[in-house]
Amino acid sequence: MEKSSGKDKFRWIQTKAFYGVVFALLLAITGIATAIYNVAKVKDILPESGGKEPETFYSVPDFTTGKTQHQANANVTDVPDNRDETKTTVNDLNRPYSGYYLLPLNSKVAKEYSNGDMVYSKTMDDWRTHNGIDISGNVGDNAIAVQDGTVLEVTSDELWGEIVVIQHGNGLKAKYCGVKATVKADEKIEQGQVIGTVVAIPLEESDGIHVHLETEVDGKTVDPIKALNLLGEATDNPEE
């Protein structure tokens, strides 16, 4: 009886171990199947990467500071952002770009300010900036002051010929090239007063007789048409 009992106990242990192994195998198979399923699901949502792992799939979106922020006075308020325009209006358009100014000659603008762009010079046969405007005239014509002011200097230049420089106030200084002065330095002048007579400008001889007018506002070269508030004036721009 004791031998039989020992055999039964051994069989019971064998059976228990067998089912334990079977259970472990089932768990392993279930785990593998779950892993395969999950991988398949991930592949369904991953972007096409040509066999390579996508670099940005798990990355945090890049939110650059300022790109998504609303600007002041955006369209939401229907109020335009005029901060820069206001600055321009205060510093430029109203000083001295307002009021009534004249041209040195009662004529048309034959050549405009190039605004830093290179333009062809017929006389010098090269390309250079044109930092003023040319007003057509004839030798001996009277040239007048565009506004009240004080004569700063009267000079003669090998290239620019006779030059009169006048401070017109509000930071505006004008250089009249091609004008043989009838005024002198430190002289107070009035708008429309004759400041000299027209002579040739060696540097621009091929452009015909004219007064070359340059303007500065607070030491910065600017377009005379804007500086003298002459945007509404008609100009001639003959083809070169």
Residue pairs with C-beta under 8 A, 6 or more apart in sequence:
46 54
46 57
47 54
47 57
70 76
71 81
72 81
72 83
73 79
73 80
73 81
73 82
74 81
92 217
92 222
92 226
95 170
95 171
95 217
96 168
96 169
96 170
96 171
96 172
96 217
96 227
97 226
97 227
97 229
98 229
99 147
99 229
100 229
101 146
101 147
101 191
101 227
101 228
101 229
101 230
102 144
102 145
102 146
102 147
102 191
102 192
102 228
103 109
103 135
103 146
103 213
103 228
103 230
103 233
104 135
104 143
104 144
104 145
104 146
104 176
104 179
104 195
104 211
104 213
105 135
105 136
105 137
105 141
105 143
105 144
105 198
105 210
105 211
107 135
107 136
107 137
108 135
108 136
108 234
108 235
108 236
109 133
109 134
109 135
109 225
109 233
109 235
109 236
109 237
110 134
110 135
110 136
110 207
110 208
110 210
110 236
110 237
110 238
111 130
111 133
111 134
111 207
111 210
111 237
112 130
112 133
112 223
112 225
112 235
112 237
113 130
113 131
113 132
113 133
113 223
113 224
113 225
114 129
114 130
114 131
115 223
116 129
117 129
118 127
118 128
118 129
119 127
119 128
119 129
119 130
120 126
120 127
120 240
121 127
121 128
121 203
121 204
121 206
122 206
122 207
122 240
123 202
123 203
123 204
123 205
123 206
123 207
124 203
131 214
131 221
132 175
132 177
132 212
132 213
132 214
132 215
132 224
133 212
133 213
133 223
133 224
133 225
134 204
134 207
134 210
134 211
134 212
134 213
135 210
135 211
135 213
136 208
136 209
136 210
136 236
137 143
137 198
137 209
137 210
137 211
138 198
138 209
139 197
139 198
139 199
139 200
139 209
140 197
140 198
141 197
141 198
142 194
142 196
142 197
142 198
143 164
143 176
143 179
143 194
143 195
143 196
143 197
143 198
143 211
144 191
144 192
144 193
144 194
144 195
145 166
145 168
145 189
145 190
145 191
145 192
145 193
145 195
146 168
146 174
146 191
146 213
146 228
147 168
147 169
147 172
147 191
147 228
148 168
148 169
148 188
148 189
148 190
148 191
149 166
149 167
149 168
149 169
149 174
149 188
149 189
150 166
150 167
150 186
150 187
150 188
150 189
151 164
151 165
151 166
151 181
151 183
151 184
151 185
151 186
151 187
151 189
151 195
152 165
152 166
152 167
152 173
152 185
153 163
153 164
153 165
153 185
154 162
154 163
154 164
154 165
154 181
154 183
154 184
154 185
155 162
155 163
155 165
156 162
156 163
157 163
157 177
158 202
159 201
159 202
159 203
160 177
160 178
160 201
160 202
160 203
160 212
161 177
161 178
161 199
161 200
161 201
161 202
161 203
162 177
162 178
162 179
162 180
162 181
162 196
162 199
163 175
163 176
163 177
163 179
164 175
164 176
164 179
164 181
164 183
164 195
164 196
165 173
165 174
165 175
165 176
166 173
166 174
166 176
166 189
166 195
167 173
168 174
171 217
171 218
172 215
172 216
172 217
172 227
173 215
173 216
173 217
174 213
174 214
174 215
174 216
174 224
175 213
175 214
175 215
175 216
176 195
176 196
176 211
176 212
176 213
177 201
177 211
177 212
177 213
177 214
178 198
178 199
178 200
178 201
178 204
178 209
178 210
178 211
178 212
179 195
179 196
179 197
179 198
179 199
179 211
180 196
180 197
180 198
180 199
181 195
181 196
182 194
182 195
182 196
182 197
183 189
183 193
183 195
183 196
189 195
198 209
198 210
198 211
200 209
201 207
201 210
201 212
204 210
204 212
213 224
214 221
214 224
215 221
215 222
215 223
215 224
215 227
215 228
216 222
217 227
224 230
225 231
225 233
225 235
